[in-house]
Amino acid sequence: MKTVKPRKKEEYKPTDYIVREGSVEYETSLSIGYTRTCNCPKTHINCMTAKDWLKSQLGVWQFFYESRDIRDKNVHPATFPISLCKKVIELFTHQGELVLDPFVGSGTTLVAATDLNRNAVGFDLQPKYISLCEKRLREHTNLFNRSRQVAIQDDAKNITKYLQPNTVSLIWTSPPYANLLNRARKNKSRRFRDNEQLGKIEQYSQDPRDLGTLPIEQYTHMMGDIFQSLLTLLKPKGHCVINVPDMWWKNKRITIHVSLIEELRRRGYELRNIIIWDRTKLVNQIGISGWPKKLNRGQCYERVN
């Protein structure tokens, strides 16, 4: 594995936001910072004030969308607010430290890291999502950002080719939901919305390497393989945070978060907390689907493990 000599921030070009096959840094050790650039005491785990820290200890979080957020499911089938990303990154890192998103998708993690002056790397298989990351990074520049954010078009299995051991402070991601989006939409709360979603299959791709094409058992095992390989990249007191929902499939409740918790425990991770992301303020026109014949199966929350 060849190593690229680190460069100063001012030496980066706009093309350095993206690494694709044929790029200088493709499948090489990435030139990116990972140490604190703040003046916080060594014992602090983040740069937050005591007031903000206290707010973060609540077990249920709520967020709002902003103008920079992507809400069009034709662009990406499963997005989340920049504010959620920023909350997690602020809670578990200092300025200058390194954040890793193994399934970066629309690039929200990278945009949040730009706002917060954190180095960040995101991986995705699909060229269209890498191009979307590039577009968002170009559009949402921050004059106070002295760190690097980069999207890499590659399989999450290859992340260890790019990053050195003991450099990542936070692994933060919202991964594919197995093949549970690979079905026609029937959610009644969406039926009368003018968003072209009823009957549409909201999947990421048909690429056989994509975890969004796999049944839950195979998906869980593959996720375990990927996250086991990432353990060596984490700093001794680093954190891993995963955002997933539970879903209905063929009249059964699929508890994705339980499957991932059990699998990652077997791979060497320790569960420290579960936060509920309450999405009621983000979901519009929620109906009373199911009444009066059966329980409402609507979902207005996700789990941040």
C-alpha positions as CSV (number, residue, x, y, z in Angstrom):
1,M,0.0,0.0,0.0
2,K,1.5,3.3,-1.1
3,T,1.4,6.3,1.2
4,V,0.5,9.9,0.0
5,K,2.5,12.7,1.7
6,P,0.1,14.9,3.8
7,R,-0.6,18.3,2.5
8,K,-1.6,21.6,4.1
9,K,-5.2,22.7,3.9
10,E,-4.5,25.5,1.5
11,E,-3.0,23.1,-1.0
12,Y,-6.3,21.2,-1.5
13,K,-8.1,21.7,-4.8
14,P,-11.9,21.4,-5.3
15,T,-11.3,17.9,-6.8
16,D,-9.8,16.8,-3.5
17,Y,-13.4,16.5,-2.2
18,I,-13.8,13.3,-4.2
19,V,-11.8,10.1,-4.7
20,R,-12.8,7.8,-7.5
21,E,-11.1,5.0,-9.4
22,G,-8.2,6.6,-11.2
23,S,-7.7,9.4,-8.6
24,V,-4.3,9.8,-7.0
25,E,-5.6,8.7,-3.6
26,Y,-7.7,5.8,-4.8
27,E,-6.9,2.7,-2.6
28,T,-4.0,4.5,-0.9
29,S,-3.5,5.9,2.6
30,L,-5.5,9.1,2.7
31,S,-4.0,12.5,3.5
32,I,-6.3,13.7,6.2
33,G,-6.0,15.1,9.8
34,Y,-7.3,13.3,12.9
35,T,-5.9,15.2,15.9
36,R,-7.5,18.0,18.0
37,T,-7.1,21.5,16.8
38,C,-9.1,23.1,19.7
39,N,-8.0,24.3,23.1
40,C,-10.2,22.1,25.2
41,P,-8.8,20.3,28.3
42,K,-7.4,16.9,27.5
43,T,-10.0,15.2,29.8
44,H,-13.0,16.6,27.8
45,I,-14.5,14.3,25.2
46,N,-16.0,17.2,23.1
47,C,-16.0,20.9,22.6
48,M,-19.6,21.4,23.9
49,T,-20.5,23.9,26.6
50,A,-22.0,22.5,29.8
51,K,-25.5,23.7,28.8
52,D,-25.3,22.0,25.4
53,W,-23.9,18.9,27.0
54,L,-26.8,18.7,29.4
55,K,-29.4,19.0,26.6
56,S,-27.7,16.0,24.9
57,Q,-28.3,13.7,27.8
58,L,-32.0,13.5,27.0
59,G,-33.1,10.1,25.8
60,V,-35.3,11.4,23.0
61,W,-34.1,13.9,20.4
62,Q,-36.0,16.1,18.0
63,F,-34.8,18.0,15.0
64,F,-35.9,20.3,12.2
65,Y,-35.0,20.4,8.5
66,E,-33.2,23.4,7.1
67,S,-32.9,24.7,3.5
68,R,-29.7,22.8,2.9
69,D,-31.3,19.4,3.7
70,I,-32.3,16.9,1.0
71,R,-35.9,15.8,1.4
72,D,-36.6,14.6,-2.2
73,K,-36.7,10.8,-2.1
74,N,-36.1,10.7,-5.8
75,V,-32.6,12.1,-5.0
76,H,-32.0,9.6,-2.1
77,P,-34.5,7.2,-0.5
78,A,-33.4,7.6,3.1
79,T,-32.0,11.0,4.2
80,F,-31.8,12.7,7.6
81,P,-31.3,16.3,8.8
82,I,-28.0,18.0,9.0
83,S,-29.0,19.0,12.6
84,L,-29.0,15.3,13.6
85,C,-25.5,14.8,12.1
86,K,-24.2,17.9,13.9
87,K,-25.6,16.8,17.2
88,V,-23.8,13.4,17.0
89,I,-20.5,14.8,15.7
90,E,-20.4,17.6,18.4
91,L,-21.2,15.1,21.1
92,F,-18.4,12.6,20.4
93,T,-15.5,14.6,18.8
94,H,-13.3,17.7,19.1
95,Q,-12.5,20.1,16.3
96,G,-9.9,18.6,14.0
97,E,-10.7,15.0,14.8
98,L,-11.7,12.4,12.2
99,V,-15.3,11.2,11.5
100,L,-15.9,8.2,9.3
101,D,-19.2,7.5,7.6
102,P,-19.1,4.0,5.9
103,F,-22.3,4.6,4.0
104,V,-22.3,8.3,3.2
105,G,-25.2,8.4,0.7
106,S,-26.2,12.0,0.1
107,G,-23.2,13.4,2.0
108,T,-25.0,14.9,5.0
109,T,-22.3,13.8,7.4
110,L,-19.7,15.6,5.3
111,V,-21.7,18.8,5.2
112,A,-22.1,18.7,9.0
113,A,-18.4,18.1,9.4
114,T,-17.7,21.2,7.2
115,D,-19.9,23.3,9.5
116,L,-18.1,21.9,12.6
117,N,-14.5,22.0,11.4
118,R,-14.1,18.2,11.7
119,N,-12.2,16.0,9.2
120,A,-14.5,13.5,7.7
121,V,-14.4,10.7,5.2
122,G,-17.5,9.1,3.6
123,F,-17.7,6.0,1.4
124,D,-20.4,4.9,-1.1
125,L,-20.5,2.5,-4.0
126,Q,-22.8,4.5,-6.2
127,P,-21.3,7.2,-8.5
128,K,-24.5,9.2,-8.4
129,Y,-24.3,9.6,-4.6
130,I,-20.6,10.5,-4.8
131,S,-21.4,13.2,-7.3
132,L,-24.2,14.4,-5.0
133,C,-21.6,14.6,-2.2
134,E,-19.3,16.7,-4.4
135,K,-22.1,19.0,-5.4
136,R,-23.1,19.6,-1.7
137,L,-19.6,20.2,-0.6
138,R,-18.9,22.7,-3.3
139,E,-22.1,24.6,-2.5
140,H,-21.8,24.5,1.3
141,T,-18.4,25.9,2.0
142,N,-17.4,27.3,5.4
143,L,-14.7,30.0,5.7
144,F,-13.9,28.8,9.2
145,N,-13.4,25.2,8.2
146,R,-9.7,24.3,8.4
147,S,-10.3,20.5,8.0
148,R,-10.9,18.2,5.1
149,Q,-14.1,16.4,4.0
150,V,-13.9,13.8,1.3
151,A,-16.2,11.3,-0.3
152,I,-14.8,8.1,-1.7
153,Q,-16.4,5.9,-4.3
154,D,-15.5,2.5,-3.0
155,D,-16.9,-0.5,-1.1
156,A,-17.0,-0.1,2.7
157,K,-15.0,-3.4,2.8
158,N,-12.0,-1.4,1.6
159,I,-12.0,1.4,4.1
160,T,-8.9,0.1,5.9
161,K,-6.9,0.7,2.7
162,Y,-7.5,4.5,3.2
163,L,-7.2,5.1,7.0
164,Q,-4.6,4.3,9.6
165,P,-5.3,2.4,12.8
166,N,-6.2,4.5,15.9
167,T,-7.1,7.6,13.9
168,V,-10.9,7.7,13.9
169,S,-12.7,9.4,16.8
170,L,-16.2,8.7,15.6
171,I,-17.9,6.2,13.2
172,W,-21.3,7.7,12.4
173,T,-23.7,6.4,9.8
174,S,-27.2,5.6,8.7
175,P,-26.7,2.4,6.7
176,P,-29.0,0.7,4.2
177,Y,-32.0,-1.1,5.8
178,A,-31.2,-4.5,4.2
179,N,-33.7,-5.1,1.4
180,L,-36.6,-3.6,3.3
181,L,-36.8,-0.6,1.0
182,N,-36.9,-2.9,-2.0
183,R,-40.7,-3.0,-2.2
184,A,-43.6,-0.9,-3.4
185,R,-44.7,1.8,-1.0
186,K,-48.1,1.3,0.6
187,N,-47.9,3.7,3.5
188,K,-51.3,5.3,3.8
189,S,-49.9,8.4,5.4
190,R,-48.3,9.1,2.0
191,R,-51.1,7.9,-0.2
192,F,-52.6,11.3,-0.9
193,R,-49.4,13.4,-1.0
194,D,-48.3,14.8,-4.2
195,N,-44.8,13.3,-3.9
196,E,-45.0,10.4,-6.4
197,Q,-44.1,7.8,-3.7
198,L,-47.2,5.5,-3.6
199,G,-46.3,2.3,-5.3
200,K,-42.6,3.3,-5.9
201,I,-39.8,1.0,-4.9
202,E,-37.4,3.1,-2.8
203,Q,-34.1,1.2,-3.1
204,Y,-30.5,2.4,-3.3
205,S,-29.5,0.3,-6.3
206,Q,-29.5,-3.2,-7.9
207,D,-25.7,-3.5,-7.4
208,P,-25.2,-7.0,-5.8
209,R,-22.6,-5.5,-3.6
210,D,-25.1,-3.1,-2.1
211,L,-26.3,-4.1,1.4
212,G,-29.7,-2.7,0.4
213,T,-30.3,-5.7,-1.8
214,L,-29.7,-8.4,0.9
215,P,-32.2,-10.2,3.2
216,I,-31.9,-9.2,6.9
217,E,-29.8,-12.3,8.0
218,Q,-27.2,-11.9,5.2
219,Y,-27.2,-8.1,5.7
220,T,-26.5,-8.4,9.4
221,H,-23.6,-10.7,8.8
222,M,-22.1,-8.4,6.2
223,M,-22.5,-5.4,8.5
224,G,-20.7,-7.4,11.2
225,D,-17.8,-8.1,8.8
226,I,-17.5,-4.4,7.9
227,F,-17.7,-3.0,11.4
228,Q,-15.3,-5.6,12.7
229,S,-12.7,-4.4,10.2
230,L,-13.3,-0.8,11.4
231,L,-12.5,-1.5,15.0
232,T,-8.8,-1.2,14.4
233,L,-9.3,2.3,13.0
234,L,-11.0,3.6,16.2
235,K,-9.0,5.5,18.8
236,P,-9.0,3.7,22.2
237,K,-11.9,5.9,23.5
238,G,-13.6,6.3,20.1
239,H,-17.3,5.9,19.5
240,C,-19.5,4.2,16.9
241,V,-23.1,5.6,16.4
242,I,-25.6,4.0,14.0
243,N,-29.0,5.4,13.1
244,V,-31.6,2.8,11.9
245,P,-35.4,2.4,12.0
246,D,-37.4,-0.8,12.6
247,M,-39.8,-1.7,9.8
248,W,-42.7,-4.0,8.8
249,W,-42.0,-6.7,6.3
250,K,-44.6,-9.4,5.2
251,N,-46.7,-8.7,8.3
252,K,-43.8,-9.0,10.7
253,R,-41.9,-6.4,12.7
254,I,-38.2,-6.4,11.7
255,T,-36.1,-5.0,14.5
256,I,-33.0,-3.9,12.6
257,H,-31.5,-2.2,15.6
258,V,-31.7,-5.4,17.7
259,S,-30.0,-7.4,14.9
260,L,-27.2,-4.9,14.6
261,I,-26.6,-4.6,18.4
262,E,-26.3,-8.4,18.8
263,E,-24.1,-8.8,15.8
264,L,-21.7,-5.9,16.7
265,R,-21.4,-7.2,20.3
266,R,-20.2,-10.5,18.8
267,R,-17.7,-8.5,16.8
268,G,-16.2,-6.7,19.8
269,Y,-18.3,-3.6,20.2
270,E,-20.0,-2.6,23.5
271,L,-23.5,-1.0,23.6
272,R,-23.4,2.1,25.8
273,N,-26.7,3.8,25.0
274,I,-29.8,4.0,22.7
275,I,-31.3,7.4,21.8
276,I,-34.8,7.7,20.2
277,W,-35.0,10.1,17.3
278,D,-38.6,11.4,17.5
279,R,-39.5,12.4,13.9
280,T,-43.1,13.6,14.6
281,K,-42.1,17.2,13.8
282,L,-40.7,16.1,10.4
283,V,-43.5,13.8,9.2
284,N,-46.4,15.8,7.7
285,Q,-50.0,14.7,7.3
286,I,-49.9,11.7,9.5
287,G,-53.2,9.9,9.2
288,I,-55.0,7.4,11.4
289,S,-54.3,4.4,9.1
290,G,-55.5,1.2,10.6
291,W,-58.3,2.6,12.7
292,P,-60.6,1.1,13.8
293,K,-59.8,-2.4,12.6
294,K,-56.1,-2.8,13.6
295,L,-53.2,-1.0,15.3
296,N,-51.5,1.8,13.5
297,R,-48.2,0.5,12.2
298,G,-46.9,4.0,11.3
299,Q,-43.4,4.8,12.4
300,C,-42.4,8.3,13.6
301,Y,-39.1,7.4,15.4
302,E,-35.7,5.9,14.7
303,R,-33.0,4.7,17.0
304,V,-29.5,6.1,17.3
305,N,-27.4,3.3,18.9
